[in-house]
Amino acid sequence: MKLPVTVQSEGEAYEATTRDVSARGVFIQMDADLAPDSPLEFTLTLPPEITMTRSVRVHCTGRVLRVVRESGGPIGVVAMIDTYKFAPENAPEESKPI
């Protein structure tokens, strides 16, 4: 599931795209290189095609499990989701650095 996402880690923000999302983890493609065990947070919007109702924003926190480097492509970040909460669709993005 490719969804745009802004990833925040250690005071920096990065624009990225999800490749796969599950209840406990996510694979994110990005241009930045995060270190394993780095904390991260992101908010993504699940579209109506997935939720079968309306768009749902989900704010997640977690940590990097591993980094996948492929030549000529974006860096892949595999992260475990530790916590998540649903956010109102019209609420401002949370931007506190971790």
HUWO-V428564 format. One record per pair of residues at least 12 apart in sequence whose C-alpha atoms are under 8 Angstrom apart, sorted by the first residue. I is the first residue (numbers start at 1). J is the second residue. D is the distance in whole Angstrom. If there is no record, write none. Layout:
I;J;D
I;J;D
This chain:
1;18;7
1;19;5
1;20;5
1;21;7
2;17;6
2;18;5
2;19;5
2;20;7
3;17;5
3;18;5
3;19;7
3;44;7
3;45;8
3;46;8
4;16;6
4;17;5
4;18;7
4;44;7
5;17;6
5;18;7
5;42;7
5;43;6
5;44;6
6;42;6
6;43;7
6;44;8
7;40;7
7;41;6
7;42;5
7;43;8
8;40;5
8;41;5
8;42;6
8;95;8
8;97;7
8;98;7
9;34;8
9;38;7
9;39;6
9;40;4
9;41;7
9;97;7
9;98;6
10;38;8
10;39;7
10;40;7
10;97;6
10;98;5
11;97;5
11;98;6
12;97;7
14;30;8
14;32;7
15;30;7
16;28;7
16;29;6
16;30;5
16;31;8
17;29;5
17;30;7
23;81;8
24;80;6
24;81;5
24;82;7
25;78;7
25;79;6
25;80;4
25;81;5
26;78;6
26;79;5
26;80;7
26;81;7
27;76;7
27;77;6
27;78;5
27;79;6
28;76;6
28;77;5
28;78;6
28;79;8
29;74;6
29;75;6
29;76;5
29;77;6
30;74;5
30;75;5
30;76;6
30;77;8
31;74;5
31;75;6
32;75;7
33;67;8
33;75;7
34;64;7
34;67;7
34;77;7
35;64;7
35;66;8
35;67;7
36;63;8
36;64;5
36;65;5
36;66;5
36;67;7
37;63;6
37;64;5
37;65;6
37;66;8
38;63;5
38;64;5
39;61;8
39;62;6
39;63;4
39;64;6
39;98;7
40;61;6
40;62;5
40;63;5
40;64;7
40;98;7
41;59;7
41;60;5
41;61;4
41;62;6
41;98;8
42;59;6
42;60;5
42;61;7
43;57;7
43;58;5
43;59;4
43;60;6
43;93;7
43;94;8
44;57;6
44;58;5
44;59;7
45;57;4
45;58;6
46;58;8
55;89;7
56;86;7
56;87;7
56;88;7
56;89;6
57;86;6
57;87;5
57;88;7
57;89;6
58;84;6
58;85;6
58;86;5
58;87;6
59;84;5
59;85;5
59;86;6
59;87;7
60;81;6
60;82;7
60;83;6
60;84;4
60;85;7
61;81;6
61;82;6
61;83;5
61;84;6
62;79;7
62;80;5
62;81;4
62;82;5
62;83;7
63;79;5
63;80;6
63;81;7
63;82;7
64;77;7
64;78;6
64;79;4
64;80;6
65;77;8
65;78;6
65;79;5
65;80;6
66;78;5
66;79;7
